[in-house]
Amino acid sequence: MPDSHALSELLAAINAPDRTPEDIAALPVPESFRAVTVHKEDTEMFRGMPSADKDPRKSLRVDEVPVPELGPGEALIAVMASSVNYNTVWSSLFEPLPTFGFLERYGRTSPLASRHDLPYHILGSDLSGVVLRTGPGVNVWKPGDEVVAHCLSVELESPDGHDDTMLDPAQRIWGFETNFGGLAEIALVKANQLMPKADHLTWEEAAAPGLVHSTAYRQLVSRNGAGMKQGDNVLIWGATGGLGSYATQLALAGGANPVCVVSNERKAEVCRAMGAEAVIDRSAEDYRFWSDDDTQNPREWKRFGARIRELTGGEDVDIVFEHPGRETFGASVYVARRGGTIVTCASTSGFRHEFDNRYLWMHLKRIVGTHFANYREAWEANRLVTKGRIHPTLSCTYPLADTALAVHDVHSNVHQGKVGVLCLAPTEGLGVRDEELRARHIDAINRFR
C-alpha cells in the first residue's frame, strides 16, 4: 500500500484552516504514492486495432510508486486534483507512438534525467495542489504554496528558446514526454511550471484550465499564434470541448465574434450560455466533408462557408481555430477569408491533413502551427482565471482509482468541457479561499456541469 499514514498527515495539514508554511515543511515526505500509469510491457496490446476500438481501461493502471528524487530547480507537489487531456488518451492508446521512447531519450541527456526512464510512465499534464518540497535554487515558491502547474518542461541550455521557450529544442510536455505527471497523489515539476491557484476555485476546478486554456491562449490571442483582435470572426471547432470551450471564452472576452461548431443541440445551448450568438450544429446540418475515406467534398466546404456568412452578416472568418485535423482541415482552409489565418495545435481526427492549396496560396492565407504555450503565455492565461475573467469548463470528476474510465469517456467523446480527477482531495468542493469572488461567478463556474 502507499505511505497512507504520511499522506493522511499531509492531507490533514493541507485542510487545516490555520496551517502555516512551516507546518507543511515539517511533515515527512511520503515514501510512496498512488499514480496512474501505463507500462512498457503493454505497448503492443492494441497493435493492429483501429483507434476507435482501443480501450484505455485495459492499458491504464493505478500503481503504488516511489517518490522520485528531487533535483535542483524542481518541486514536489502534493496533488489535490488533476484532469484528463487528449495527450493522456494518446498515451493510453500507445499512439501515434508509445511514450516510452520520449522517456528513454530524455533519460540519456543527464544522470538526473535518467530518473524519468522507467518501465512505467506516470501520466497527466495538469494539477492543482500544494508545494511540498523545493530543490536547490528555488526561491520564489515555498512549501505550503497553493499552485497550479503548466505543462512546459524546458531546459533553456540552447539560445533558440530564449526568445520563445517553446522553440527550445529540449522542450517537452510534462506528463507526456516526461515522467511523474499530475494524475497522481504526488508530482514532480520544474519550479518554472508553477503558477498561483485561483483562490475562488475548488481544487478540481483549478486543475481543469491548465493545458487547454494555455494552448488556446497561445493559439488564438498570442502574437505567436493568430493574434486575435477586436471584431474578428473566429471559427471554433468543437466549441464546448476541452480546447474549444476556452477559445470561445477568449474570443468573447477579447471582443471577437466566435462562430461555434458543435455536434448536438445540448452543446449549442452551452455555447449560447457562454454568450456566443453564432452556433452551427454540424450534426443537425449534416456536413459531410469527405465523400469517402480518400475523397473530400468541396461542395460541402462551400455549403459550410455559406452558412458561416449567414451568421456573420456576409463575412468570412478571420481566424479558424483548428484542432480536429484530417476531418476538417480542408474545410478550414477553404472558409478562411482572404488573408486569413488557420491556426492549428492538434489533430484529434488524424495527423495527415489534406487541403486544396489554391485556396491557400491564391488567397494569401496563412497556416500557423502552435503547441502549448511558453511560461509568459501560460501565466497570462492563468491570470485571467484568477481574476474571474475566464472560467473553468469542468463537467464532471472521477476519483483517481477511476481515471481509466474518465480517459475512456474523453476518447469516446461522450464528455463536454474538461473531465477532472480527484487525487488527494477526498471530495469535490474543497480549496476555496475567496467565497465573495466565487459567488459573483458561480453560474459561469458551473456552466458545464
C-alpha positions as CSV (number, residue, x, y, z in Angstrom):
1,M,0.0,0.0,0.0
2,P,1.1,3.6,-0.5
3,D,2.5,5.5,2.5
4,S,-1.0,6.1,3.8
5,H,-0.1,7.5,7.2
6,A,2.2,10.2,5.8
7,L,-0.3,11.0,3.1
8,S,-3.1,11.3,5.7
9,E,-1.0,13.6,7.8
10,L,-0.3,15.7,4.7
11,L,-3.9,15.9,3.7
12,A,-5.0,16.9,7.3
13,A,-2.4,19.7,7.3
14,I,-3.5,21.0,3.9
15,N,-7.1,21.1,5.0
16,A,-6.4,22.8,8.4
17,P,-7.7,26.3,8.2
18,D,-4.8,27.8,10.2
19,R,-1.9,25.9,8.6
20,T,1.4,27.7,8.0
21,P,4.2,27.0,5.5
22,E,6.2,25.7,8.4
23,D,3.5,23.1,9.1
24,I,3.9,21.7,5.6
25,A,7.7,21.9,5.6
26,A,7.8,20.0,8.8
27,L,5.9,17.0,7.5
28,P,7.8,13.9,6.3
29,V,7.7,13.3,2.6
30,P,5.8,10.1,1.9
31,E,7.9,7.2,0.6
32,S,5.3,6.1,-2.0
33,F,2.1,7.3,-3.5
34,R,-0.6,6.2,-6.0
35,A,-0.3,7.2,-9.6
36,V,-2.0,6.5,-13.0
37,T,0.5,4.7,-15.2
38,V,1.0,2.9,-18.5
39,H,3.6,0.1,-18.6
40,K,6.3,-0.6,-21.2
41,E,5.3,-4.2,-21.3
42,D,1.9,-3.4,-22.6
43,T,2.8,-1.2,-25.6
44,E,1.9,-3.9,-28.1
45,M,-1.5,-4.7,-26.6
46,F,-3.5,-2.7,-29.2
47,R,-1.4,-3.5,-32.3
48,G,-3.4,-3.6,-35.5
49,M,-6.6,-2.3,-33.9
50,P,-8.4,0.8,-35.2
51,S,-8.0,3.7,-32.8
52,A,-11.7,3.8,-32.0
53,D,-11.6,0.2,-30.8
54,K,-8.7,0.7,-28.4
55,D,-9.8,0.8,-24.7
56,P,-7.9,2.9,-22.2
57,R,-9.5,0.9,-19.4
58,K,-7.3,-2.0,-20.5
59,S,-4.0,-0.1,-20.5
60,L,-4.2,2.3,-17.6
61,R,-3.3,1.2,-14.1
62,V,-3.2,2.8,-10.7
63,D,0.1,1.8,-9.1
64,E,2.0,2.4,-5.9
65,V,5.2,4.0,-6.9
66,P,8.2,5.5,-5.0
67,V,8.6,9.3,-4.6
68,P,11.2,10.5,-7.1
69,E,14.4,12.2,-6.1
70,L,14.1,16.0,-6.0
71,G,16.6,17.8,-8.2
72,P,17.8,21.5,-8.5
73,G,15.1,23.9,-9.7
74,E,12.4,21.4,-9.1
75,A,9.4,21.0,-6.7
76,L,7.4,18.1,-5.3
77,I,3.7,18.9,-5.3
78,A,1.0,17.3,-3.2
79,V,-1.6,16.9,-5.9
80,M,-5.1,17.6,-4.8
81,A,-6.7,17.3,-8.3
82,S,-5.8,16.8,-12.0
83,S,-7.7,16.5,-15.3
84,V,-7.8,14.5,-18.5
85,N,-6.3,15.9,-21.7
86,Y,-6.1,14.3,-25.1
87,N,-2.4,13.6,-24.7
88,T,-3.4,11.2,-21.9
89,V,-5.7,9.5,-24.4
90,W,-2.9,9.2,-26.9
91,S,-0.6,7.8,-24.1
92,S,-3.1,5.2,-23.1
93,L,-3.6,4.0,-26.6
94,F,0.2,4.0,-27.4
95,E,-0.4,6.2,-30.4
96,P,0.9,7.6,-32.6
97,L,3.9,6.0,-30.7
98,P,4.4,4.7,-27.2
99,T,5.6,7.4,-24.9
100,F,8.5,5.3,-23.6
101,G,10.7,6.5,-26.5
102,F,10.3,10.0,-25.1
103,L,11.4,8.8,-21.6
104,E,14.4,6.9,-23.0
105,R,15.7,9.8,-25.0
106,Y,15.2,12.2,-22.1
107,G,16.9,9.8,-19.7
108,R,20.0,9.7,-21.8
109,T,20.5,13.5,-21.5
110,S,21.9,13.5,-18.0
111,P,22.2,11.4,-14.8
112,L,19.4,13.4,-13.2
113,A,17.1,13.0,-16.3
114,S,17.7,9.2,-16.1
115,R,15.1,9.2,-13.3
116,H,12.4,9.5,-16.0
117,D,13.4,6.4,-17.9
118,L,11.3,3.8,-16.1
119,P,9.3,0.8,-17.2
120,Y,6.1,2.7,-16.1
121,H,5.0,6.2,-17.1
122,I,3.0,8.4,-14.7
123,L,0.7,10.4,-16.9
124,G,-1.1,13.7,-16.6
125,S,-0.3,17.3,-17.7
126,D,-2.5,19.3,-15.2
127,L,-2.6,19.7,-11.5
128,S,-3.7,21.8,-8.6
129,G,-2.1,21.3,-5.3
130,V,0.3,22.4,-2.6
131,V,4.1,22.7,-2.8
132,L,5.6,20.0,-0.5
133,R,9.3,20.5,-1.1
134,T,11.6,22.5,-3.3
135,G,15.0,21.7,-4.6
136,P,18.2,23.8,-4.6
137,G,17.9,27.1,-6.5
138,V,14.2,27.5,-6.0
139,N,13.5,30.9,-4.3
140,V,10.0,32.1,-5.4
141,W,8.0,29.0,-4.3
142,K,7.8,27.7,-0.7
143,P,6.2,24.6,1.0
144,G,2.5,25.3,1.6
145,D,2.0,27.5,-1.5
146,E,-1.2,26.6,-3.3
147,V,-0.4,26.3,-7.0
148,V,-1.4,25.0,-10.4
149,A,1.2,23.8,-13.0
150,H,1.5,24.4,-16.7
151,C,3.0,21.5,-18.7
152,L,6.0,23.0,-20.4
153,S,9.2,21.4,-19.2
154,V,12.2,23.2,-20.7
155,E,15.9,23.1,-20.2
156,L,16.9,26.5,-21.8
157,E,20.5,25.5,-22.4
158,S,20.1,26.4,-26.1
159,P,19.9,30.0,-27.3
160,D,16.9,29.0,-29.5
161,G,14.5,29.1,-26.6
162,H,15.4,32.4,-25.1
163,D,13.0,34.4,-27.2
164,D,10.2,31.9,-27.0
165,T,10.7,28.9,-24.7
166,M,8.5,26.8,-26.9
167,L,11.3,26.9,-29.5
168,D,13.8,25.4,-27.2
169,P,14.9,22.1,-28.8
170,A,14.8,20.4,-25.4
171,Q,11.2,21.5,-24.6
172,R,9.0,18.7,-23.5
173,I,5.4,18.3,-22.3
174,W,5.4,17.2,-18.7
175,G,3.4,14.1,-18.1
176,F,3.5,13.1,-21.7
177,E,7.2,13.4,-22.8
178,T,8.4,13.4,-19.2
179,N,7.5,11.1,-16.2
180,F,6.0,11.9,-12.8
181,G,2.9,13.7,-14.2
182,G,-0.2,15.1,-12.5
183,L,-2.5,12.1,-12.4
184,A,-1.1,11.1,-9.1
185,E,-1.0,11.9,-5.4
186,I,2.5,13.5,-5.7
187,A,4.0,15.0,-8.8
188,L,7.5,16.3,-9.8
189,V,7.7,19.6,-11.7
190,K,10.2,22.3,-12.6
191,A,9.7,25.4,-10.4
192,N,9.1,27.5,-13.6
193,Q,6.0,25.4,-14.3
194,L,4.2,26.7,-11.2
195,M,1.6,29.5,-11.1
196,P,-0.8,30.7,-8.3
197,K,-4.0,28.8,-7.8
198,A,-7.2,30.9,-8.2
199,D,-8.5,31.5,-4.7
200,H,-12.2,31.3,-5.7
201,L,-12.0,27.9,-7.3
202,T,-12.1,24.4,-5.8
203,W,-9.1,22.1,-6.3
204,E,-10.8,20.2,-9.2
205,E,-12.0,23.4,-10.9
206,A,-8.5,25.0,-10.6
207,A,-6.9,21.9,-12.2
208,A,-9.1,22.0,-15.3
209,P,-7.9,25.0,-17.3
210,G,-4.1,24.5,-17.4
211,L,-3.1,22.7,-20.6
212,V,-6.1,23.5,-22.8
213,H,-6.5,27.1,-21.7
214,S,-2.8,28.0,-22.1
215,T,-2.9,26.2,-25.5
216,A,-5.9,28.1,-26.6
217,Y,-4.4,31.4,-25.4
218,R,-1.2,31.0,-27.5
219,Q,-3.2,29.7,-30.4
220,L,-5.7,32.5,-30.5
221,V,-4.5,35.5,-28.6
222,S,-0.7,35.5,-28.6
223,R,1.4,37.0,-31.3
224,N,2.9,33.5,-31.6
225,G,-0.5,32.3,-32.8
226,A,-3.3,34.1,-34.6
227,G,-3.0,37.5,-32.8
228,M,-6.8,37.8,-32.5
229,K,-8.2,41.4,-32.3
230,Q,-11.5,43.0,-31.6
231,G,-14.1,42.4,-34.2
232,D,-12.5,39.3,-35.7
233,N,-14.8,36.5,-36.7
234,V,-13.3,33.3,-35.3
235,L,-14.5,29.8,-36.4
236,I,-14.1,27.4,-33.4
237,W,-14.3,23.7,-34.0
238,G,-15.6,21.7,-31.0
239,A,-16.5,24.8,-29.2
240,T,-17.6,23.1,-26.0
241,G,-14.7,20.7,-25.9
242,G,-11.5,21.0,-23.8
243,L,-9.8,23.4,-26.1
244,G,-12.8,25.0,-27.8
245,S,-14.6,26.0,-24.6
246,Y,-11.6,28.2,-23.7
247,A,-11.2,29.5,-27.2
248,T,-14.9,30.6,-27.1
249,Q,-14.4,32.4,-23.8
250,L,-11.2,34.1,-25.0
251,A,-12.9,35.2,-28.2
252,L,-15.8,36.7,-26.3
253,A,-13.5,38.3,-23.6
254,G,-11.4,39.8,-26.4
255,G,-14.2,41.4,-28.3
256,A,-14.2,38.9,-31.2
257,N,-17.2,37.1,-32.6
258,P,-16.9,33.3,-32.2
259,V,-18.6,31.1,-34.7
260,C,-19.0,27.9,-32.6
261,V,-19.2,24.5,-34.3
262,V,-20.7,21.7,-32.1
263,S,-22.1,18.2,-32.6
264,N,-25.5,18.5,-30.9
265,E,-28.1,20.9,-29.6
266,R,-27.1,20.4,-25.9
267,K,-23.6,21.7,-26.7
268,A,-25.1,24.5,-28.8
269,E,-27.1,25.6,-25.7
270,V,-23.8,25.7,-23.7
271,C,-22.2,28.0,-26.3
272,R,-25.2,30.3,-26.1
273,A,-25.0,30.3,-22.4
274,M,-21.3,31.4,-22.6
275,G,-22.5,34.4,-24.8
276,A,-21.9,33.1,-28.3
277,E,-24.6,34.0,-30.8
278,A,-23.3,32.2,-34.0
279,V,-23.6,28.5,-33.5
280,I,-23.6,25.7,-36.0
281,D,-24.8,22.2,-35.1
282,R,-22.8,20.2,-37.7
283,S,-24.7,17.0,-37.0
284,A,-28.1,18.6,-37.4
285,E,-27.0,20.3,-40.6
286,D,-25.3,17.1,-41.7
287,Y,-22.0,18.4,-43.1
288,R,-20.0,15.6,-44.8
289,F,-16.6,17.0,-45.8
290,W,-15.4,13.6,-47.1
291,S,-17.3,11.6,-49.7
292,D,-15.3,8.5,-48.8
293,D,-12.0,7.8,-46.9
294,D,-9.9,9.2,-49.8
295,T,-12.0,11.9,-51.3
296,Q,-13.1,15.3,-49.9
297,N,-16.3,17.1,-50.9
298,P,-15.7,20.7,-51.9
299,R,-19.4,21.3,-52.3
300,E,-19.8,20.7,-48.6
301,W,-17.0,23.3,-48.0
302,K,-19.0,25.8,-50.0
303,R,-22.2,25.0,-48.2
304,F,-20.4,25.4,-44.9
305,G,-18.9,28.7,-45.9
306,A,-22.3,30.0,-47.0
307,R,-23.7,29.0,-43.6
308,I,-21.0,30.9,-41.8
309,R,-21.7,34.0,-43.9
310,E,-25.4,33.8,-42.9
311,L,-24.3,34.0,-39.2
312,T,-21.7,36.8,-39.7
313,G,-23.6,39.2,-41.9
314,G,-21.9,38.1,-45.0
315,E,-18.3,38.0,-43.7
316,D,-15.8,35.1,-43.9
317,V,-13.9,34.2,-40.8
318,D,-10.6,36.0,-40.0
319,I,-9.3,33.0,-37.9
320,V,-10.0,29.3,-37.9
321,F,-9.2,27.7,-34.6
322,E,-8.2,24.2,-35.8
323,H,-7.6,21.1,-33.8
324,P,-9.6,18.2,-35.3
325,G,-7.1,17.9,-38.1
326,R,-7.8,15.5,-41.0
327,E,-11.6,15.5,-40.9
328,T,-12.0,19.3,-41.0
329,F,-8.7,20.8,-42.3
330,G,-9.8,21.1,-46.0
331,A,-12.9,22.9,-45.0
332,S,-10.9,25.2,-42.6
333,V,-8.6,26.3,-45.3
334,Y,-11.5,27.0,-47.7
335,V,-13.7,29.0,-45.3
336,A,-11.0,31.4,-44.0
337,R,-11.2,34.8,-45.6
338,R,-8.6,36.2,-48.0
339,G,-5.5,36.9,-45.9
340,G,-7.0,34.9,-43.0
341,T,-5.3,32.6,-40.6
342,I,-5.8,28.9,-39.9
343,V,-4.1,28.2,-36.6
344,T,-3.7,24.5,-35.7
345,C,-2.5,22.8,-32.5
346,A,-3.6,19.2,-32.8
347,S,-5.1,16.5,-35.0
348,T,-7.5,14.5,-33.0
349,S,-9.2,13.0,-36.1
350,G,-5.9,12.3,-37.9
351,F,-2.5,13.7,-38.4
352,R,-2.3,13.7,-42.2
353,H,-4.1,16.8,-43.4
354,E,-5.3,17.4,-47.0
355,F,-6.4,20.7,-48.5
356,D,-6.7,22.4,-51.8
357,N,-3.6,24.7,-51.9
358,R,-5.2,27.0,-54.5
359,Y,-7.4,28.4,-51.7
360,L,-4.3,29.0,-49.5
361,W,-1.8,30.4,-51.9
362,M,-4.0,32.4,-54.3
363,H,-6.0,33.9,-51.4
364,L,-2.9,34.7,-49.3
365,K,-4.0,32.7,-46.3
366,R,-1.6,31.5,-43.5
367,I,-1.4,28.2,-41.7
368,V,0.2,28.7,-38.3
369,G,1.3,25.8,-36.1
370,T,1.2,26.3,-32.3
371,H,2.0,23.9,-29.5
372,F,1.1,24.5,-25.9
373,A,2.4,27.9,-24.6
374,N,5.5,29.5,-23.1
375,Y,5.6,30.4,-19.4
376,R,4.6,34.0,-20.0
377,E,1.6,32.9,-22.1
378,A,0.6,30.3,-19.6
379,W,0.9,32.9,-16.8
380,E,-1.3,35.4,-18.6
381,A,-3.9,32.8,-19.3
382,N,-3.9,31.8,-15.6
383,R,-4.1,35.5,-14.6
384,L,-7.4,35.7,-16.5
385,V,-8.7,32.7,-14.4
386,T,-7.5,34.1,-11.1
387,K,-9.4,37.4,-11.9
388,G,-12.6,35.6,-12.8
389,R,-12.5,36.7,-16.4
390,I,-12.1,33.1,-17.8
391,H,-13.9,30.2,-16.0
392,P,-13.2,26.5,-15.7
393,T,-15.2,24.3,-18.0
394,L,-15.3,21.3,-15.7
395,S,-18.2,19.0,-16.5
396,C,-17.6,16.1,-14.1
397,T,-14.9,14.5,-11.9
398,Y,-13.8,11.0,-11.1
399,P,-11.7,9.6,-8.2
400,L,-8.1,8.7,-9.0
401,A,-9.0,5.0,-9.0
402,D,-11.4,5.5,-11.9
403,T,-9.2,7.6,-14.1
404,A,-9.2,4.9,-16.8
405,L,-13.0,5.4,-17.1
406,A,-12.5,9.1,-17.3
407,V,-10.0,8.7,-20.1
408,H,-12.3,6.3,-21.9
409,D,-15.1,8.9,-21.8
410,V,-12.8,11.5,-23.4
411,H,-11.6,9.0,-26.0
412,S,-15.2,8.2,-26.8
413,N,-16.2,11.9,-27.0
414,V,-19.1,11.5,-24.6
415,H,-17.9,14.4,-22.5
416,Q,-18.0,18.2,-22.8
417,G,-15.6,20.7,-21.4
418,K,-13.0,19.1,-19.1
419,V,-13.1,15.9,-17.1
420,G,-11.5,16.2,-13.7
421,V,-9.8,13.7,-11.4
422,L,-9.6,13.9,-7.6
423,C,-6.2,12.9,-6.4
424,L,-5.5,13.7,-2.7
425,A,-8.7,15.7,-2.4
426,P,-11.2,13.3,-0.8
427,T,-14.3,15.1,-2.2
428,E,-15.3,17.9,-4.5
429,G,-15.8,21.4,-3.3
430,L,-12.6,21.9,-1.2
431,G,-9.9,24.5,-1.6
432,V,-12.0,27.7,-2.0
433,R,-10.4,30.7,-0.3
434,D,-12.3,33.6,-1.8
435,E,-16.1,33.0,-1.3
436,E,-17.1,36.5,-2.4
437,L,-15.4,36.3,-5.9
438,R,-16.8,32.8,-6.3
439,A,-20.3,33.9,-5.5
440,R,-20.1,36.6,-8.3
441,H,-19.2,34.0,-10.9
442,I,-20.9,30.8,-9.6
443,D,-23.2,30.4,-12.6
444,A,-20.3,30.6,-15.1
445,I,-18.2,28.3,-13.0
446,N,-20.9,25.7,-13.0
447,R,-22.0,26.2,-16.7
448,F,-20.6,22.9,-17.9
449,R,-21.8,20.8,-15.0
